Amino acid sequence: MYGLMKELYPICRSITGNGVRETLARLGKRVPLHVHEVASGTPVFDWMVPLEWNVRDAYLATIDGHRVVDFRDNNLHVVGYSVPFQGRVSRDELESHLHSLPEHPDWIPYRTSYYKGNWGFCLSHRERLELRAAEYDVRIEATLEKGSLTYGELLIPGESDQEILISSHVCHPSLCNDNLSGIVVATMLAELLSGMARTYSYRFLFIPGTIGSITWLARNQDQVGRIQAGLVLTGIGDGGGVTYKQSRRGISLIDRAMAHVLKHRGKSYRIIEFYPYGYDERQYCSPGFNLPVGCLMRTPHGEYPEYHTSADNLELVKAESLQDSLDLVLNALYVLENDTKPVSKNPFCEPQLGRRGLYRAIAGQKEGASSEMALLWVLNMADGEHSLLDIAEKAQIPFVAIHAASKLLEASGLVRANAVEAKES
């Protein structure tokens, strides 16, 4: 995953344009993405697909031609969606087009102006203070014209047409945690799931933030009822503890699965309630859809100083954090995939487990006590009303142990599993 991140890091992405296409093309070498192009001007609910933006070059130079801020050195230098511009401007006029961070004088901020025609440069505050000439030459060689919005989609079919949605935004330029971490973990997840037995179908979206999810929802409004759970993956590569933002419902299956897995991992975590700011979960959880889609992060956006700056780079993201985030998602999906409602075939008093080899031969020994408790919990709650996740939560035993107990009881003929009714949010 870290290697893929290094490969994608230099690409200049935005909400439209060739950077997104190049990113999706590289992902397409790993997973069979279907790339969609939606024409500029297409209405999508209360929005409209914007003009396509591409930038070839941008710089701020002294009048003798020395480039002092150069897009070729760092694609964060140009404000995203800057309109084309060429001319000589005074230092005073230039000031309103410059963005820097006095509190972090060596970092370059990330700024955009998607829906208001403007141009600008982002630079370190130290560089800004060195701009003492009376005039500068400005050139932003960009196009902002009719084109399309591009997004990638992958459906991995399962036994059921009920879906789990995994969404990641692909619209930030050279930023690692806020953008690339979600992309690379989602890509690896798709690769792994493709080789696994699956009950659910899995739909992966690699979309521009906000306008991408709005566009996808507008084009798939009649199909979203298949989505039984979902996760927006973003900011999952830094060294901080995990943060899970609940879906708007707050008690959906994905909310419960994430809470359960996080509780039993033995690592620091936070669960926060849904609020209408952040990433694409805002669109999936808008009241007209109210999909059971949460958001998985580590340190939330805005809570780490490197957020939306050049310091969100390859040094900020840790390979072990990417792997830990992937493992966490896989564990949550394990719960979703294996949650069933067991029904006892022998509901009148406890069955004799000892003669079936399911209980300690000698009473008083501690060995095997925890697994036996899982057996007893499943047997007692196997009334067809409680799912394995219900039982795991009630017993405060990890789902994986409750699932193992259920499978053992199934093999012994003591319970049967109702897999269909458990697929509820």
Contacts in CASP RR format, 6 or more apart in sequence:
PFRMAT RR
TARGET T0000
AUTHOR 0000-0000-0000
METHOD contacts of the structure
MODEL  1
MYGLMKELYPICRSITGNGVRETLARLGKRVPLHVHEVASGTPVFDWMVP
LEWNVRDAYLATIDGHRVVDFRDNNLHVVGYSVPFQGRVSRDELESHLHS
LPEHPDWIPYRTSYYKGNWGFCLSHRERLELRAAEYDVRIEATLEKGSLT
YGELLIPGESDQEILISSHVCHPSLCNDNLSGIVVATMLAELLSGMARTY
SYRFLFIPGTIGSITWLARNQDQVGRIQAGLVLTGIGDGGGVTYKQSRRG
ISLIDRAMAHVLKHRGKSYRIIEFYPYGYDERQYCSPGFNLPVGCLMRTP
HGEYPEYHTSADNLELVKAESLQDSLDLVLNALYVLENDTKPVSKNPFCE
PQLGRRGLYRAIAGQKEGASSEMALLWVLNMADGEHSLLDIAEKAQIPFV
AIHAASKLLEASGLVRANAVEAKES
1 184 0 8 1.000
1 185 0 8 1.000
1 187 0 8 1.000
1 188 0 8 1.000
1 319 0 8 1.000
1 322 0 8 1.000
1 323 0 8 1.000
1 326 0 8 1.000
2 184 0 8 1.000
2 317 0 8 1.000
2 319 0 8 1.000
2 322 0 8 1.000
3 184 0 8 1.000
4 26 0 8 1.000
4 30 0 8 1.000
4 184 0 8 1.000
4 187 0 8 1.000
4 188 0 8 1.000
5 176 0 8 1.000
5 180 0 8 1.000
5 181 0 8 1.000
5 183 0 8 1.000
5 184 0 8 1.000
5 314 0 8 1.000
5 317 0 8 1.000
5 322 0 8 1.000
6 314 0 8 1.000
7 26 0 8 1.000
8 23 0 8 1.000
8 26 0 8 1.000
8 180 0 8 1.000
8 183 0 8 1.000
8 184 0 8 1.000
9 174 0 8 1.000
9 176 0 8 1.000
9 180 0 8 1.000
9 313 0 8 1.000
9 314 0 8 1.000
10 75 0 8 1.000
10 174 0 8 1.000
11 19 0 8 1.000
11 22 0 8 1.000
11 23 0 8 1.000
11 173 0 8 1.000
11 174 0 8 1.000
12 19 0 8 1.000
12 55 0 8 1.000
12 75 0 8 1.000
12 173 0 8 1.000
12 174 0 8 1.000
13 19 0 8 1.000
13 20 0 8 1.000
13 23 0 8 1.000
13 170 0 8 1.000
13 171 0 8 1.000
13 172 0 8 1.000
13 173 0 8 1.000
13 179 0 8 1.000
14 20 0 8 1.000
14 53 0 8 1.000
14 80 0 8 1.000
14 81 0 8 1.000
14 112 0 8 1.000
14 171 0 8 1.000
14 173 0 8 1.000
14 208 0 8 1.000
15 50 0 8 1.000
15 53 0 8 1.000
15 81 0 8 1.000
15 114 0 8 1.000
15 149 0 8 1.000
15 171 0 8 1.000
15 208 0 8 1.000
15 209 0 8 1.000
15 210 0 8 1.000
15 211 0 8 1.000
15 212 0 8 1.000
16 40 0 8 1.000
16 50 0 8 1.000
16 51 0 8 1.000
16 52 0 8 1.000
16 53 0 8 1.000
16 147 0 8 1.000
16 148 0 8 1.000
16 149 0 8 1.000
16 150 0 8 1.000
16 208 0 8 1.000
17 52 0 8 1.000
17 53 0 8 1.000
17 54 0 8 1.000
17 150 0 8 1.000
18 54 0 8 1.000
20 150 0 8 1.000
20 151 0 8 1.000
20 170 0 8 1.000
20 171 0 8 1.000
20 208 0 8 1.000
21 35 0 8 1.000
21 150 0 8 1.000
23 170 0 8 1.000
23 183 0 8 1.000
23 206 0 8 1.000
24 33 0 8 1.000
24 35 0 8 1.000
24 150 0 8 1.000
24 151 0 8 1.000
24 152 0 8 1.000
24 170 0 8 1.000
24 206 0 8 1.000
25 35 0 8 1.000
27 33 0 8 1.000
27 152 0 8 1.000
27 183 0 8 1.000
27 187 0 8 1.000
27 206 0 8 1.000
30 187 0 8 1.000
30 190 0 8 1.000
30 191 0 8 1.000
31 154 0 8 1.000
31 187 0 8 1.000
31 190 0 8 1.000
31 191 0 8 1.000
31 194 0 8 1.000
31 204 0 8 1.000
32 154 0 8 1.000
33 152 0 8 1.000
33 153 0 8 1.000
33 154 0 8 1.000
33 206 0 8 1.000
34 152 0 8 1.000
34 153 0 8 1.000
34 154 0 8 1.000
34 155 0 8 1.000
35 150 0 8 1.000
35 151 0 8 1.000
35 152 0 8 1.000
35 153 0 8 1.000
36 150 0 8 1.000
36 151 0 8 1.000
36 152 0 8 1.000
36 153 0 8 1.000
37 148 0 8 1.000
37 149 0 8 1.000
37 150 0 8 1.000
38 44 0 8 1.000
38 49 0 8 1.000
38 148 0 8 1.000
38 149 0 8 1.000
38 150 0 8 1.000
38 151 0 8 1.000
38 215 0 8 1.000
38 219 0 8 1.000
39 49 0 8 1.000
39 146 0 8 1.000
39 147 0 8 1.000
39 148 0 8 1.000
40 49 0 8 1.000
40 50 0 8 1.000
40 51 0 8 1.000
40 52 0 8 1.000
40 145 0 8 1.000
40 146 0 8 1.000
40 147 0 8 1.000
40 148 0 8 1.000
40 149 0 8 1.000
41 48 0 8 1.000
41 49 0 8 1.000
41 50 0 8 1.000
41 146 0 8 1.000
42 48 0 8 1.000
42 49 0 8 1.000
42 149 0 8 1.000
42 215 0 8 1.000
43 49 0 8 1.000
43 218 0 8 1.000
44 211 0 8 1.000
44 214 0 8 1.000
44 215 0 8 1.000
44 217 0 8 1.000
44 218 0 8 1.000
44 219 0 8 1.000
45 214 0 8 1.000
45 217 0 8 1.000
45 218 0 8 1.000
47 211 0 8 1.000
47 214 0 8 1.000
47 215 0 8 1.000
49 148 0 8 1.000
49 149 0 8 1.000
49 211 0 8 1.000
49 215 0 8 1.000
50 114 0 8 1.000
50 115 0 8 1.000
50 149 0 8 1.000
50 211 0 8 1.000
51 144 0 8 1.000
51 145 0 8 1.000
51 146 0 8 1.000
51 147 0 8 1.000
52 143 0 8 1.000
52 144 0 8 1.000
52 145 0 8 1.000
52 146 0 8 1.000
52 147 0 8 1.000
52 148 0 8 1.000
52 149 0 8 1.000
53 80 0 8 1.000
53 81 0 8 1.000
53 142 0 8 1.000
53 143 0 8 1.000
53 144 0 8 1.000
54 142 0 8 1.000
54 143 0 8 1.000
55 71 0 8 1.000
55 75 0 8 1.000
55 78 0 8 1.000
55 80 0 8 1.000
55 82 0 8 1.000
55 140 0 8 1.000
55 141 0 8 1.000
55 142 0 8 1.000
55 143 0 8 1.000
56 141 0 8 1.000
56 142 0 8 1.000
57 71 0 8 1.000
57 72 0 8 1.000
57 139 0 8 1.000
57 141 0 8 1.000
58 70 0 8 1.000
58 71 0 8 1.000
58 77 0 8 1.000
58 78 0 8 1.000
58 82 0 8 1.000
58 121 0 8 1.000
58 139 0 8 1.000
58 140 0 8 1.000
58 141 0 8 1.000
58 142 0 8 1.000
59 67 0 8 1.000
59 69 0 8 1.000
59 70 0 8 1.000
59 71 0 8 1.000
59 72 0 8 1.000
59 138 0 8 1.000
59 139 0 8 1.000
60 67 0 8 1.000
60 68 0 8 1.000
60 69 0 8 1.000
60 70 0 8 1.000
60 94 0 8 1.000
60 121 0 8 1.000
60 123 0 8 1.000
60 131 0 8 1.000
60 136 0 8 1.000
60 137 0 8 1.000
60 138 0 8 1.000
61 67 0 8 1.000
61 68 0 8 1.000
61 136 0 8 1.000
61 137 0 8 1.000
61 138 0 8 1.000
61 139 0 8 1.000
62 68 0 8 1.000
62 133 0 8 1.000
62 136 0 8 1.000
62 137 0 8 1.000
63 88 0 8 1.000
63 133 0 8 1.000
63 135 0 8 1.000
63 136 0 8 1.000
63 137 0 8 1.000
65 137 0 8 1.000
68 127 0 8 1.000
68 130 0 8 1.000
68 131 0 8 1.000
68 136 0 8 1.000
69 77 0 8 1.000
69 121 0 8 1.000
69 123 0 8 1.000
69 127 0 8 1.000
70 77 0 8 1.000
71 77 0 8 1.000
71 78 0 8 1.000
74 108 0 8 1.000
74 174 0 8 1.000
74 310 0 8 1.000
75 173 0 8 1.000
75 174 0 8 1.000
76 108 0 8 1.000
76 109 0 8 1.000
76 110 0 8 1.000
76 122 0 8 1.000
76 173 0 8 1.000
76 174 0 8 1.000
76 175 0 8 1.000
76 309 0 8 1.000
76 310 0 8 1.000
77 108 0 8 1.000
77 121 0 8 1.000
77 122 0 8 1.000
77 123 0 8 1.000
78 120 0 8 1.000
78 121 0 8 1.000
78 122 0 8 1.000
78 140 0 8 1.000
78 142 0 8 1.000
79 97 0 8 1.000
79 99 0 8 1.000
79 111 0 8 1.000
79 112 0 8 1.000
79 113 0 8 1.000
79 118 0 8 1.000
79 119 0 8 1.000
79 120 0 8 1.000
79 121 0 8 1.000
79 122 0 8 1.000
80 111 0 8 1.000
80 112 0 8 1.000
80 113 0 8 1.000
80 114 0 8 1.000
80 173 0 8 1.000
81 112 0 8 1.000
81 113 0 8 1.000
81 114 0 8 1.000
81 117 0 8 1.000
81 144 0 8 1.000
82 113 0 8 1.000
82 118 0 8 1.000
82 119 0 8 1.000
82 120 0 8 1.000
82 140 0 8 1.000
82 142 0 8 1.000
83 117 0 8 1.000
83 118 0 8 1.000
83 119 0 8 1.000
83 140 0 8 1.000
83 142 0 8 1.000
83 144 0 8 1.000
84 119 0 8 1.000
84 140 0 8 1.000
84 141 0 8 1.000
84 142 0 8 1.000
84 143 0 8 1.000
84 144 0 8 1.000
85 119 0 8 1.000
85 138 0 8 1.000
85 139 0 8 1.000
85 140 0 8 1.000
86 138 0 8 1.000
86 139 0 8 1.000
86 140 0 8 1.000
86 141 0 8 1.000
87 137 0 8 1.000
87 138 0 8 1.000
87 139 0 8 1.000
88 135 0 8 1.000
88 136 0 8 1.000
88 137 0 8 1.000
88 138 0 8 1.000
89 97 0 8 1.000
89 135 0 8 1.000
89 136 0 8 1.000
89 138 0 8 1.000
90 134 0 8 1.000
90 135 0 8 1.000
91 131 0 8 1.000
91 132 0 8 1.000
91 133 0 8 1.000
91 134 0 8 1.000
91 135 0 8 1.000
91 136 0 8 1.000
94 131 0 8 1.000
94 136 0 8 1.000
94 138 0 8 1.000
97 118 0 8 1.000
97 119 0 8 1.000
97 120 0 8 1.000
97 121 0 8 1.000
97 138 0 8 1.000
98 120 0 8 1.000
98 121 0 8 1.000
98 122 0 8 1.000
98 123 0 8 1.000
98 128 0 8 1.000
98 131 0 8 1.000
99 109 0 8 1.000
99 111 0 8 1.000
99 120 0 8 1.000
99 121 0 8 1.000
99 122 0 8 1.000
99 123 0 8 1.000
100 108 0 8 1.000
100 109 0 8 1.000
100 122 0 8 1.000
100 123 0 8 1.000
100 124 0 8 1.000
100 125 0 8 1.000
100 127 0 8 1.000
100 128 0 8 1.000
101 107 0 8 1.000
101 109 0 8 1.000
101 124 0 8 1.000
101 125 0 8 1.000
101 309 0 8 1.000
102 125 0 8 1.000
104 125 0 8 1.000
104 305 0 8 1.000
104 309 0 8 1.000
104 311 0 8 1.000
105 124 0 8 1.000
105 125 0 8 1.000
105 126 0 8 1.000
106 124 0 8 1.000
106 125 0 8 1.000
106 126 0 8 1.000
107 124 0 8 1.000
107 306 0 8 1.000
107 309 0 8 1.000
107 310 0 8 1.000
107 311 0 8 1.000
108 122 0 8 1.000
108 123 0 8 1.000
108 124 0 8 1.000
108 309 0 8 1.000
108 310 0 8 1.000
109 122 0 8 1.000
109 308 0 8 1.000
109 309 0 8 1.000
109 310 0 8 1.000
110 122 0 8 1.000
110 172 0 8 1.000
110 173 0 8 1.000
110 175 0 8 1.000
110 308 0 8 1.000
110 309 0 8 1.000
110 310 0 8 1.000
110 312 0 8 1.000
111 120 0 8 1.000
111 122 0 8 1.000
113 119 0 8 1.000
113 120 0 8 1.000
114 211 0 8 1.000
119 138 0 8 1.000
119 140 0 8 1.000
120 140 0 8 1.000
124 310 0 8 1.000
149 208 0 8 1.000
149 211 0 8 1.000
149 212 0 8 1.000
149 215 0 8 1.000
150 208 0 8 1.000
151 170 0 8 1.000
151 205 0 8 1.000
151 206 0 8 1.000
151 207 0 8 1.000
151 208 0 8 1.000
151 212 0 8 1.000
151 215 0 8 1.000
151 216 0 8 1.000
152 170 0 8 1.000
152 205 0 8 1.000
152 206 0 8 1.000
152 207 0 8 1.000
153 203 0 8 1.000
153 204 0 8 1.000
153 205 0 8 1.000
153 206 0 8 1.000
153 216 0 8 1.000
154 190 0 8 1.000
154 203 0 8 1.000
154 204 0 8 1.000
155 163 0 8 1.000
155 201 0 8 1.000
155 202 0 8 1.000
155 203 0 8 1.000
155 204 0 8 1.000
156 190 0 8 1.000
156 193 0 8 1.000
156 194 0 8 1.000
156 198 0 8 1.000
156 201 0 8 1.000
156 202 0 8 1.000
156 203 0 8 1.000
156 204 0 8 1.000
157 198 0 8 1.000
157 201 0 8 1.000
158 198 0 8 1.000
158 199 0 8 1.000
158 200 0 8 1.000
158 201 0 8 1.000
158 202 0 8 1.000
159 198 0 8 1.000
159 199 0 8 1.000
160 199 0 8 1.000
160 200 0 8 1.000
160 201 0 8 1.000
160 423 0 8 1.000
161 201 0 8 1.000
161 226 0 8 1.000
162 200 0 8 1.000
162 201 0 8 1.000
162 226 0 8 1.000
162 228 0 8 1.000
162 423 0 8 1.000
163 200 0 8 1.000
163 201 0 8 1.000
163 202 0 8 1.000
163 203 0 8 1.000
163 226 0 8 1.000
163 227 0 8 1.000
163 228 0 8 1.000
164 200 0 8 1.000
164 201 0 8 1.000
164 202 0 8 1.000
164 203 0 8 1.000
164 227 0 8 1.000
164 228 0 8 1.000
164 229 0 8 1.000
164 230 0 8 1.000
164 333 0 8 1.000
164 336 0 8 1.000
165 203 0 8 1.000
165 205 0 8 1.000
165 227 0 8 1.000
165 229 0 8 1.000
165 230 0 8 1.000
165 231 0 8 1.000
165 284 0 8 1.000
165 291 0 8 1.000
165 293 0 8 1.000
166 186 0 8 1.000
166 189 0 8 1.000
166 190 0 8 1.000
166 202 0 8 1.000
166 203 0 8 1.000
166 204 0 8 1.000
166 205 0 8 1.000
166 230 0 8 1.000
166 231 0 8 1.000
166 233 0 8 1.000
167 186 0 8 1.000
167 204 0 8 1.000
167 205 0 8 1.000
167 207 0 8 1.000
167 213 0 8 1.000
167 230 0 8 1.000
167 231 0 8 1.000
167 232 0 8 1.000
167 233 0 8 1.000
167 280 0 8 1.000
167 284 0 8 1.000
167 293 0 8 1.000
168 182 0 8 1.000
168 183 0 8 1.000
168 185 0 8 1.000
168 186 0 8 1.000
168 204 0 8 1.000
168 205 0 8 1.000
168 206 0 8 1.000
168 207 0 8 1.000
168 232 0 8 1.000
168 233 0 8 1.000
168 234 0 8 1.000
169 179 0 8 1.000
169 206 0 8 1.000
169 207 0 8 1.000
169 208 0 8 1.000
169 209 0 8 1.000
169 212 0 8 1.000
169 234 0 8 1.000
169 279 0 8 1.000
169 280 0 8 1.000
170 179 0 8 1.000
170 183 0 8 1.000
170 206 0 8 1.000
170 207 0 8 1.000
170 208 0 8 1.000
170 209 0 8 1.000
171 179 0 8 1.000
171 207 0 8 1.000
171 208 0 8 1.000
171 209 0 8 1.000
172 178 0 8 1.000
172 179 0 8 1.000
172 180 0 8 1.000
174 310 0 8 1.000
174 313 0 8 1.000
175 308 0 8 1.000
175 312 0 8 1.000
175 313 0 8 1.000
176 237 0 8 1.000
176 312 0 8 1.000
176 313 0 8 1.000
176 314 0 8 1.000
176 316 0 8 1.000
176 317 0 8 1.000
177 235 0 8 1.000
177 236 0 8 1.000
177 237 0 8 1.000
177 238 0 8 1.000
177 298 0 8 1.000
177 304 0 8 1.000
177 306 0 8 1.000
177 307 0 8 1.000
177 312 0 8 1.000
177 316 0 8 1.000
177 317 0 8 1.000
178 234 0 8 1.000
178 235 0 8 1.000
178 301 0 8 1.000
178 307 0 8 1.000
178 308 0 8 1.000
178 312 0 8 1.000
179 234 0 8 1.000
179 235 0 8 1.000
180 317 0 8 1.000
181 233 0 8 1.000
181 234 0 8 1.000
181 235 0 8 1.000
181 236 0 8 1.000
181 237 0 8 1.000
181 238 0 8 1.000
181 317 0 8 1.000
181 321 0 8 1.000
181 322 0 8 1.000
181 325 0 8 1.000
182 233 0 8 1.000
182 234 0 8 1.000
182 235 0 8 1.000
182 236 0 8 1.000
182 237 0 8 1.000
183 206 0 8 1.000
184 322 0 8 1.000
185 233 0 8 1.000
185 236 0 8 1.000
185 237 0 8 1.000
185 322 0 8 1.000
185 325 0 8 1.000
185 326 0 8 1.000
185 329 0 8 1.000
186 204 0 8 1.000
186 206 0 8 1.000
186 233 0 8 1.000
188 326 0 8 1.000
189 204 0 8 1.000
189 326 0 8 1.000
189 329 0 8 1.000
189 330 0 8 1.000
190 202 0 8 1.000
190 204 0 8 1.000
192 330 0 8 1.000
193 202 0 8 1.000
193 333 0 8 1.000
198 337 0 8 1.000
199 337 0 8 1.000
199 419 0 8 1.000
199 423 0 8 1.000
200 228 0 8 1.000
200 336 0 8 1.000
200 337 0 8 1.000
201 226 0 8 1.000
203 227 0 8 1.000
205 213 0 8 1.000
205 216 0 8 1.000
207 213 0 8 1.000
207 215 0 8 1.000
207 216 0 8 1.000
207 280 0 8 1.000
209 279 0 8 1.000
209 280 0 8 1.000
210 280 0 8 1.000
210 282 0 8 1.000
210 283 0 8 1.000
212 280 0 8 1.000
213 280 0 8 1.000
213 283 0 8 1.000
213 284 0 8 1.000
214 283 0 8 1.000
217 224 0 8 1.000
217 283 0 8 1.000
217 284 0 8 1.000
217 289 0 8 1.000
224 289 0 8 1.000
224 291 0 8 1.000
225 291 0 8 1.000
227 291 0 8 1.000
227 292 0 8 1.000
227 293 0 8 1.000
228 253 0 8 1.000
228 292 0 8 1.000
228 336 0 8 1.000
228 423 0 8 1.000
228 424 0 8 1.000
228 425 0 8 1.000
229 252 0 8 1.000
229 253 0 8 1.000
229 254 0 8 1.000
229 257 0 8 1.000
229 292 0 8 1.000
229 293 0 8 1.000
229 336 0 8 1.000
229 425 0 8 1.000
230 247 0 8 1.000
230 254 0 8 1.000
230 284 0 8 1.000
230 291 0 8 1.000
230 292 0 8 1.000
230 293 0 8 1.000
230 294 0 8 1.000
231 254 0 8 1.000
231 293 0 8 1.000
231 294 0 8 1.000
231 295 0 8 1.000
231 296 0 8 1.000
231 329 0 8 1.000
231 332 0 8 1.000
232 279 0 8 1.000
232 280 0 8 1.000
232 281 0 8 1.000
232 284 0 8 1.000
232 293 0 8 1.000
232 294 0 8 1.000
232 295 0 8 1.000
232 296 0 8 1.000
233 295 0 8 1.000
233 296 0 8 1.000
233 325 0 8 1.000
233 329 0 8 1.000
234 279 0 8 1.000
234 295 0 8 1.000
234 296 0 8 1.000
234 297 0 8 1.000
234 301 0 8 1.000
235 297 0 8 1.000
235 298 0 8 1.000
235 299 0 8 1.000
235 301 0 8 1.000
236 242 0 8 1.000
236 296 0 8 1.000
236 297 0 8 1.000
236 298 0 8 1.000
236 321 0 8 1.000
236 322 0 8 1.000
236 325 0 8 1.000
237 298 0 8 1.000
237 316 0 8 1.000
237 317 0 8 1.000
237 318 0 8 1.000
237 321 0 8 1.000
237 322 0 8 1.000
237 325 0 8 1.000
238 298 0 8 1.000
238 299 0 8 1.000
238 304 0 8 1.000
238 306 0 8 1.000
238 316 0 8 1.000
238 317 0 8 1.000
238 318 0 8 1.000
238 321 0 8 1.000
239 298 0 8 1.000
239 299 0 8 1.000
239 318 0 8 1.000
239 321 0 8 1.000
240 268 0 8 1.000
240 298 0 8 1.000
240 299 0 8 1.000
240 321 0 8 1.000
241 267 0 8 1.000
241 268 0 8 1.000
241 269 0 8 1.000
241 270 0 8 1.000
241 298 0 8 1.000
241 299 0 8 1.000
242 262 0 8 1.000
242 267 0 8 1.000
242 268 0 8 1.000
242 269 0 8 1.000
242 270 0 8 1.000
242 296 0 8 1.000
242 297 0 8 1.000
242 298 0 8 1.000
242 324 0 8 1.000
242 325 0 8 1.000
242 328 0 8 1.000
243 269 0 8 1.000
243 270 0 8 1.000
243 271 0 8 1.000
243 272 0 8 1.000
243 296 0 8 1.000
243 297 0 8 1.000
243 298 0 8 1.000
243 299 0 8 1.000
243 300 0 8 1.000
244 258 0 8 1.000
244 259 0 8 1.000
244 262 0 8 1.000
244 269 0 8 1.000
244 270 0 8 1.000
244 271 0 8 1.000
244 272 0 8 1.000
244 294 0 8 1.000
244 295 0 8 1.000
244 296 0 8 1.000
244 297 0 8 1.000
245 272 0 8 1.000
245 273 0 8 1.000
245 274 0 8 1.000
245 275 0 8 1.000
245 281 0 8 1.000
245 294 0 8 1.000
245 295 0 8 1.000
245 296 0 8 1.000
245 297 0 8 1.000
245 300 0 8 1.000
246 255 0 8 1.000
246 271 0 8 1.000
246 272 0 8 1.000
246 273 0 8 1.000
246 274 0 8 1.000
246 294 0 8 1.000
247 254 0 8 1.000
247 255 0 8 1.000
247 274 0 8 1.000
247 281 0 8 1.000
247 284 0 8 1.000
247 285 0 8 1.000
247 291 0 8 1.000
247 292 0 8 1.000
247 293 0 8 1.000
247 294 0 8 1.000
248 274 0 8 1.000
248 285 0 8 1.000
248 287 0 8 1.000
248 290 0 8 1.000
249 255 0 8 1.000
249 285 0 8 1.000
249 290 0 8 1.000
249 292 0 8 1.000
249 425 0 8 1.000
250 273 0 8 1.000
250 274 0 8 1.000
252 292 0 8 1.000
252 425 0 8 1.000
253 292 0 8 1.000
253 336 0 8 1.000
253 339 0 8 1.000
253 389 0 8 1.000
253 424 0 8 1.000
253 425 0 8 1.000
254 292 0 8 1.000
254 293 0 8 1.000
254 294 0 8 1.000
254 332 0 8 1.000
254 336 0 8 1.000
254 425 0 8 1.000
255 292 0 8 1.000
255 294 0 8 1.000
256 389 0 8 1.000
256 393 0 8 1.000
257 332 0 8 1.000
257 335 0 8 1.000
257 336 0 8 1.000
257 339 0 8 1.000
257 389 0 8 1.000
257 399 0 8 1.000
258 271 0 8 1.000
258 294 0 8 1.000
258 296 0 8 1.000
258 332 0 8 1.000
259 271 0 8 1.000
260 335 0 8 1.000
260 389 0 8 1.000
260 392 0 8 1.000
260 393 0 8 1.000
260 398 0 8 1.000
260 399 0 8 1.000
261 328 0 8 1.000
261 331 0 8 1.000
261 332 0 8 1.000
261 335 0 8 1.000
261 399 0 8 1.000
262 269 0 8 1.000
262 271 0 8 1.000
262 328 0 8 1.000
264 398 0 8 1.000
264 399 0 8 1.000
265 328 0 8 1.000
265 331 0 8 1.000
267 324 0 8 1.000
272 300 0 8 1.000
274 281 0 8 1.000
274 285 0 8 1.000
274 294 0 8 1.000
276 282 0 8 1.000
278 295 0 8 1.000
278 301 0 8 1.000
279 295 0 8 1.000
279 301 0 8 1.000
281 293 0 8 1.000
281 294 0 8 1.000
281 295 0 8 1.000
283 289 0 8 1.000
284 291 0 8 1.000
284 293 0 8 1.000
284 294 0 8 1.000
285 291 0 8 1.000
285 293 0 8 1.000
285 294 0 8 1.000
292 425 0 8 1.000
296 325 0 8 1.000
296 328 0 8 1.000
296 329 0 8 1.000
298 321 0 8 1.000
298 325 0 8 1.000
301 307 0 8 1.000
301 308 0 8 1.000
302 308 0 8 1.000
305 311 0 8 1.000
306 312 0 8 1.000
306 313 0 8 1.000
306 316 0 8 1.000
334 399 0 8 1.000
334 400 0 8 1.000
335 389 0 8 1.000
335 399 0 8 1.000
338 388 0 8 1.000
338 399 0 8 1.000
338 403 0 8 1.000
339 387 0 8 1.000
339 388 0 8 1.000
339 389 0 8 1.000
339 399 0 8 1.000
339 422 0 8 1.000
339 423 0 8 1.000
340 387 0 8 1.000
340 388 0 8 1.000
340 406 0 8 1.000
340 417 0 8 1.000
340 418 0 8 1.000
340 419 0 8 1.000
340 422 0 8 1.000
341 384 0 8 1.000
341 385 0 8 1.000
341 386 0 8 1.000
341 387 0 8 1.000
341 388 0 8 1.000
341 417 0 8 1.000
341 418 0 8 1.000
341 419 0 8 1.000
341 421 0 8 1.000
341 422 0 8 1.000
342 378 0 8 1.000
342 381 0 8 1.000
342 382 0 8 1.000
342 384 0 8 1.000
342 386 0 8 1.000
342 388 0 8 1.000
342 391 0 8 1.000
342 406 0 8 1.000
342 409 0 8 1.000
342 410 0 8 1.000
342 415 0 8 1.000
342 416 0 8 1.000
342 417 0 8 1.000
342 418 0 8 1.000
343 382 0 8 1.000
343 383 0 8 1.000
343 384 0 8 1.000
343 415 0 8 1.000
343 416 0 8 1.000
343 417 0 8 1.000
343 418 0 8 1.000
344 379 0 8 1.000
344 382 0 8 1.000
344 383 0 8 1.000
344 414 0 8 1.000
344 415 0 8 1.000
345 413 0 8 1.000
345 414 0 8 1.000
345 415 0 8 1.000
345 416 0 8 1.000
346 414 0 8 1.000
347 382 0 8 1.000
347 383 0 8 1.000
350 376 0 8 1.000
350 379 0 8 1.000
350 380 0 8 1.000
351 379 0 8 1.000
351 414 0 8 1.000
353 359 0 8 1.000
353 372 0 8 1.000
353 375 0 8 1.000
354 360 0 8 1.000
354 361 0 8 1.000
356 412 0 8 1.000
356 414 0 8 1.000
358 372 0 8 1.000
358 375 0 8 1.000
358 408 0 8 1.000
358 409 0 8 1.000
358 412 0 8 1.000
359 372 0 8 1.000
359 375 0 8 1.000
360 367 0 8 1.000
360 368 0 8 1.000
360 369 0 8 1.000
360 372 0 8 1.000
370 397 0 8 1.000
370 401 0 8 1.000
371 401 0 8 1.000
371 404 0 8 1.000
371 405 0 8 1.000
373 395 0 8 1.000
373 397 0 8 1.000
374 395 0 8 1.000
374 397 0 8 1.000
374 401 0 8 1.000
374 402 0 8 1.000
374 404 0 8 1.000
374 405 0 8 1.000
375 405 0 8 1.000
375 408 0 8 1.000
375 409 0 8 1.000
377 391 0 8 1.000
377 394 0 8 1.000
377 395 0 8 1.000
377 397 0 8 1.000
377 402 0 8 1.000
377 405 0 8 1.000
378 388 0 8 1.000
378 391 0 8 1.000
378 402 0 8 1.000
378 405 0 8 1.000
378 406 0 8 1.000
378 409 0 8 1.000
378 415 0 8 1.000
379 409 0 8 1.000
379 414 0 8 1.000
379 415 0 8 1.000
381 390 0 8 1.000
381 391 0 8 1.000
381 394 0 8 1.000
382 409 0 8 1.000
382 415 0 8 1.000
384 418 0 8 1.000
384 421 0 8 1.000
386 394 0 8 1.000
387 422 0 8 1.000
388 399 0 8 1.000
388 402 0 8 1.000
388 403 0 8 1.000
388 406 0 8 1.000
388 422 0 8 1.000
389 399 0 8 1.000
391 402 0 8 1.000
392 398 0 8 1.000
392 399 0 8 1.000
392 401 0 8 1.000
392 402 0 8 1.000
395 402 0 8 1.000
406 415 0 8 1.000
406 417 0 8 1.000
409 415 0 8 1.000
410 416 0 8 1.000
410 417 0 8 1.000
END
